[in-house]
């Protein structure tokens, strides 16, 4: 602790507390916290990182005590700090009250550490050796927690932390959230180290450890992050060969030894920040705002540099174009082998002694010379056209596009540009005195190619000169515009004379504050008194804060969803096959044979698609590998699934371990990149060439503006486009040996749409295709749409969650939509895997995590989720696992029973229909001919009446029901989008995304608004896809209700058989979206609300923007959703009419055929006998 004497020679807190008296930003509160830190000489090491990465467990390992709650689920919703002292626990509440226990009750700590709503922080003191020199270890909530408030609590304590230990989960090292936070620390000059925990998960067979370390090092370099050190630890297996826990302990001891210097550096840094904040606040309060002056100066310099660059480019245009032209012509491949042979033949014909024939030699010789000339001239003309003219035209056309030379005459000249080769051109290079041999032919062709290149240059020169004039004119207009801007900026700078004086005063004031604080001694008596008042807190009893914890117990709703099938499918199939075999040759029963056989084929259909979902590094690929029993898909702690990977059953065309790679098309690449770039440019792209030029020209700027994931994708695209371009839109067959690079090398994988691996194993032999989808946190909107496709059309959905990271923000949006549509499916086809469950220290912890996962899924609307803890690693290692067996047994039941039960019920209905027809027909056959004819006439009459009834029946009531459902769903869609809009605005428009003042800040705001609009568009698309799935269910119900009414008429008014629904799929609908939420002009107007960061965020001008955004987007969102509703109404009315018409038409055809066969049955005793035998078979 600092003595009174030393305090007089350090920081002058008294001076600052007087100055901050009128602060609106609670600077005095921060100052008090810093005074407390300085007074106690407290050295604080902060532990942060992913939630459940092991921060609390690491602190416990360092202090050799189990003090902090540690669990695979979030345990710290507030700040928990461990200090040296007598045993005591202090609970500071968000409302300023305080509860103190003069003991350490771990149950109370565990309970209240999760209560972030009431408890701001918990301080635990105990005489622990590591902490005795005023050392504090601070445990913070996970920075990627799904609760935004927990992240804010971490940020709110950064000013008190001298050194950061950033803890990463081994499987989530490459998460972008890591590097964003670390860059913020580095930008604020806060020293930190990285600890990669759970290194025991590393599998050297999947990835070399040196490669893993290199990937982390490369990522840090890419983000310009420089940690003081990186350590790899295992807290489960401390004897693990890669464990560096001891080295980490030595490093921390070293920092503690140097704590005095580190505390002093931290205090100077944070006090300087407070002084800077107060200076800005004070001059803003006095109505001085000069934040734009620096921007104007920077703009002035930028414009001058830009004008000079353009002038240089203008002068170099002709030179660069000529250089490129020469390159094209020099690389032209004119003299092929065939051309050289014809050249030789041509040269021989020019020799003086050249003769053809013995009679009439002169005429024949001339004709042969002419023939050889024409042949040589023809090939040279063709080669010049394809190798020179076309390439020159392409080069100059690109120049026209790049410089926007939209002049019709110029474009027309380029389109018509050609070069005609004449006989004189060929003759000009001939050396008549040279003997025709290999060398002379080579010399001739070389000389001819140079001559032809020169002719092309002369022919194209007028066009290039015209382009040069146009470019100069184009540049001149740009320069004039820039010079006008420069003049305007200079005028604005001239008007800032007064502000310049204020700027000088501000700097003087800042220097005076710093001098008084750091160089003017003080006893700090004033702040000591203020601190005593500050430290007074209303007391509260801990028992008042505690809530009764729910005992961890097994819940019925998260156990197996297995159930005994109500239909014996094997017996039903066997019986159906016997019936089909018997009736196959009975002509009157052919309608029944066809429908029964159709339903049986569906039951026997063995092909199934199983889709795997989950955030990246949840272990989807490793789970798929464990299931098929081999290392098929690359699995790694780095993101690997950028494309869709399928493990498919082998076919006649594709053998075991064959791999088909499907490249994206050019249009897909253009669409994907356009979506990424749209917030940063108003330019639209339709051609890949235009995109390539734009990205290459702006790559440095884009790299700084894009998120790291996006910029990594764009850089990979540019790096790999030349190699992959010719493959776009194609498929290639490779082997598993080459497979990995198509998935893990981003400069290749970014061009891949889908990969099919053909693999023979027990699972695929059952007809199962496993689809490993991109992570739920994929940056690509197209991936989200693909995910919805598999949600709808796959036979089963398996969502893989990682044990130590059961949920993060990335999962949230996708799972919410999944929860909305879960009940729309005829059977529960969703399974939730809790992967890496072998990390559980005991059964109690495993059940705790399982219950937490269940609670989270229930919050997202997923009722009664089927959750299966298992370990891919254990399965691959061949270890016996009761939990894994439980999943596989349940899934076998799902494949062979659950998934077929719905179809089996239709098969059973077909049997019953046949049974009724056979029984009735046998009874009718015993009647007189008169009654039989009367029965047939009656059925014909009833069928006619049915046709009339159907025609007159008003089925609009069913369409109205669907439309009502559409109205309700789209109404609530608007509500959800408006609620999400508030969260999305905070996510995209915040001090981290907009941190500059003036014009540059406005540009950042424009980008942020465009990103907001892109996110809104994606949320609307997600809503549309989910609504489409729900309305398919509504359509099924409506068809069922309509069918009930139809059959009600049939059973009551006729003796006809009932109508069954044989339609089990509907047409797809893609949203026809041409709505623009906000146009570029509206975005520009909104960005004008921004002047500087302080006014915008600290004085809450951002709220004005939020209100404006809400107001302006409300109408366009409403119009977009109304348009969706209209599309859905048209689609589902059309689908209902299509299905009902198809069912009626098929029914009438079949009924007519059955009636027509009745008389044949009555007259043929043999058929009747077959019917009787069949009747016995059916009833047996």
BELKA-V636483 format. One record per run of one state. SS is the DSSP state (@ for helix, = for strand, . for the rest). FROM is the first residue (numbers start at 1). TO is the last residue. If there is no record, write none. Layout:
BEGIN
SS | FROM | TO
SS | FROM | TO
END
This chain:
BEGIN
. | 1 | 3
@ | 4 | 7
. | 8 | 12
@ | 13 | 22
. | 23 | 26
@ | 27 | 40
. | 41 | 42
= | 43 | 49
. | 50 | 54
@ | 55 | 63
. | 64 | 78
= | 79 | 83
. | 84 | 87
= | 88 | 93
. | 94 | 97
= | 98 | 101
. | 102 | 105
@ | 106 | 113
. | 114 | 118
= | 119 | 125
. | 126 | 128
@ | 129 | 131
. | 132 | 134
= | 135 | 139
. | 140 | 147
@ | 148 | 155
. | 156 | 157
@ | 158 | 160
. | 161 | 162
= | 163 | 169
@ | 170 | 172
. | 173 | 175
@ | 176 | 187
. | 188 | 191
= | 192 | 197
. | 198 | 198
@ | 199 | 201
. | 202 | 208
@ | 209 | 222
. | 223 | 229
= | 230 | 232
. | 233 | 244
@ | 245 | 257
. | 258 | 258
@ | 259 | 285
. | 286 | 290
@ | 291 | 330
. | 331 | 336
@ | 337 | 349
. | 350 | 360
@ | 361 | 402
. | 403 | 407
@ | 408 | 416
. | 417 | 422
@ | 423 | 428
. | 429 | 437
@ | 438 | 494
. | 495 | 496
@ | 497 | 519
. | 520 | 524
@ | 525 | 534
. | 535 | 538
= | 539 | 539
. | 540 | 541
@ | 542 | 545
. | 546 | 555
@ | 556 | 558
. | 559 | 568
@ | 569 | 583
. | 584 | 586
@ | 587 | 604
. | 605 | 607
= | 608 | 613
. | 614 | 619
@ | 620 | 628
. | 629 | 643
= | 644 | 648
. | 649 | 657
= | 658 | 663
. | 664 | 665
@ | 666 | 680
. | 681 | 687
@ | 688 | 705
. | 706 | 707
@ | 708 | 727
. | 728 | 730
= | 731 | 735
@ | 736 | 744
. | 745 | 745
@ | 746 | 749
. | 750 | 751
= | 752 | 758
. | 759 | 761
@ | 762 | 765
. | 766 | 767
= | 768 | 772
. | 773 | 780
@ | 781 | 793
. | 794 | 795
= | 796 | 802
. | 803 | 804
= | 805 | 805
. | 806 | 808
@ | 809 | 824
. | 825 | 829
= | 830 | 835
. | 836 | 836
@ | 837 | 839
. | 840 | 842
@ | 843 | 859
. | 860 | 866
= | 867 | 869
. | 870 | 871
@ | 872 | 876
. | 877 | 881
@ | 882 | 925
. | 926 | 928
@ | 929 | 952
. | 953 | 955
@ | 956 | 988
. | 989 | 997
@ | 998 | 1053
. | 1054 | 1079
@ | 1080 | 1087
. | 1088 | 1092
@ | 1093 | 1098
. | 1099 | 1100
@ | 1101 | 1163
. | 1164 | 1164
@ | 1165 | 1179
. | 1180 | 1180
END
